[in-house]
Amino acid sequence: MSVLKKLFRLMPDGAQSAVHGLVENLPWTRRGRHSRWVRNTYSKFGHDQRRLIFLSAARFLHINRPITGYYLEFGCNEAKTMRMAWDNFQYLFDFTYVGFDSFEGLPEIAKIDEQENWKKGKLAFSEERFRDICLGHGIPKDRFRTVRGFYDKSLTPDLARELSARKAAVIYIDCDLYLSTVPILAWISPFLQVGTIIVFDDWNCFCADPERGERRAWREFLKANSDLRFEPFVSTAEGQAFICVNVDTGLVSNIELTN
Ligand SMILES: C[S@@+](CC[C@H](N)C(=O)[O-])C[C@H]1O[C@@H](n2cnc3c(N)ncnc32)[C@H](O)[C@@H]1O
């Protein structure tokens, strides 16, 4: 072991982290090059891909105006996509922003959703922090709402009725799992209009297996609602968006708004 490594090991934890931070930012070290590439190229690519989805949605919705109403987001976590939605829509549209989340992280992972990185409670983020971030970012309080709870319990007919004054312009689904996506799709039908954009953030999870994840939930939804028509929209490394082009007949949903 080199003398430098021995000295490093003798340092207290705080000093070790400081040295780590310093080394990570030295441009000529391998570690420094690695962390800069991750930050400036790899992570930036992921961010830019999501931005592409939101900007494409803004272009589509503006060119085909008026398609207005809600930005509904299922899977809120650290408010990255909620903030991105606001950043890319605020100057063109007066949407109302609604975030749906357990705010306790992922639910119990069932067999069909098992994968190494999914664990019950992972991605937990408090509702209060989420709200503070969104309001601090500039989303107006009177056009912002959160709905707390696991989707199989929180997405009730009463809630649909309560929100039914508007349709959705954009529905952003970012909840990773098949069993989380199913109740969302069963609930959103009353909010669809011609031009509604549905985004699946995790379209390529589970190695893009059509029998799992958001792909499976979407296929089953389309089968149960064969009179609804959607066209593919933006496609990225991770996500896939669709545009609703027909809502005339045959909606199958767990909601009966008219009775
Ligand atoms: C990947 S994170 C969302 C990331 C978020 N869009 C962002 O940009 O920060 C997934 C979120 O989905 C939520 N979630 C997953 N399944 C859920 C369920 N069945 N009911 C409620 N929330 C769920 C988790 O709590 C978590 O916050």
The ligand as an SDF file (V2000), in Angstrom:
LIG
                    3D

 27 29  0  0  0  0  0  0  0  0999 V2000
  -39.2380    7.0800  -10.1320 C   0  0  0  0  0  0  0  0  0  0  0  0
  -40.1610    7.8590   -8.8980 S   0  0  0  0  0  0  0  0  0  0  0  0
  -40.8330    9.2660   -9.7220 C   0  0  0  0  0  0  0  0  0  0  0  0
  -39.7890   10.3100  -10.0750 C   0  0  0  0  0  0  0  0  0  0  0  0
  -40.3820   11.6980  -10.2690 C   0  0  0  0  0  0  0  0  0  0  0  0
  -41.1830   11.7550  -11.4670 N   0  0  0  0  0  0  0  0  0  0  0  0
  -39.2820   12.7440  -10.3140 C   0  0  0  0  0  0  0  0  0  0  0  0
  -39.0350   13.2820  -11.3960 O   0  0  0  0  0  0  0  0  0  0  0  0
  -38.6740   13.0470   -9.2740 O   0  0  0  0  0  0  0  0  0  0  0  0
  -41.5480    6.7820   -8.7190 C   0  0  0  0  0  0  0  0  0  0  0  0
  -42.6010    7.2810   -7.7540 C   0  0  0  0  0  0  0  0  0  0  0  0
  -43.7650    6.4930   -7.9230 O   0  0  0  0  0  0  0  0  0  0  0  0
  -44.3880    6.3320   -6.6580 C   0  0  0  0  0  0  0  0  0  0  0  0
  -45.2150    5.1120   -6.7350 N   0  0  0  0  0  0  0  0  0  0  0  0
  -44.9030    3.9270   -7.3070 C   0  0  0  0  0  0  0  0  0  0  0  0
  -45.9180    3.0590   -7.2070 N   0  0  0  0  0  0  0  0  0  0  0  0
  -46.9180    3.7110   -6.5530 C   0  0  0  0  0  0  0  0  0  0  0  0
  -48.2450    3.3380   -6.1620 C   0  0  0  0  0  0  0  0  0  0  0  0
  -48.7460    2.1200   -6.4040 N   0  0  0  0  0  0  0  0  0  0  0  0
  -49.0140    4.2620   -5.5490 N   0  0  0  0  0  0  0  0  0  0  0  0
  -48.5270    5.5090   -5.2890 C   0  0  0  0  0  0  0  0  0  0  0  0
  -47.2650    5.9170   -5.6340 N   0  0  0  0  0  0  0  0  0  0  0  0
  -46.4730    5.0350   -6.2560 C   0  0  0  0  0  0  0  0  0  0  0  0
  -43.2280    6.2410   -5.6660 C   0  0  0  0  0  0  0  0  0  0  0  0
  -43.6190    6.6290   -4.3770 O   0  0  0  0  0  0  0  0  0  0  0  0
  -42.2120    7.2200   -6.2950 C   0  0  0  0  0  0  0  0  0  0  0  0
  -42.3120    8.4980   -5.7310 O   0  0  0  0  0  0  0  0  0  0  0  0
  1  2  1  0
  2  3  1  0
  2 10  1  0
  3  4  1  0
  4  5  1  0
  5  6  1  0
  5  7  1  0
  7  8  2  0
  7  9  1  0
 10 11  1  0
 11 12  1  0
 11 26  1  0
 12 13  1  0
 13 14  1  0
 13 24  1  0
 14 15  1  0
 14 23  1  0
 15 16  2  0
 16 17  1  0
 17 18  1  0
 17 23  2  0
 18 19  1  0
 18 20  2  0
 20 21  1  0
 21 22  2  0
 22 23  1  0
 24 25  1  0
 24 26  1  0
 26 27  1  0
M  CHG  2   2   1   9  -1
M  END
$$$$
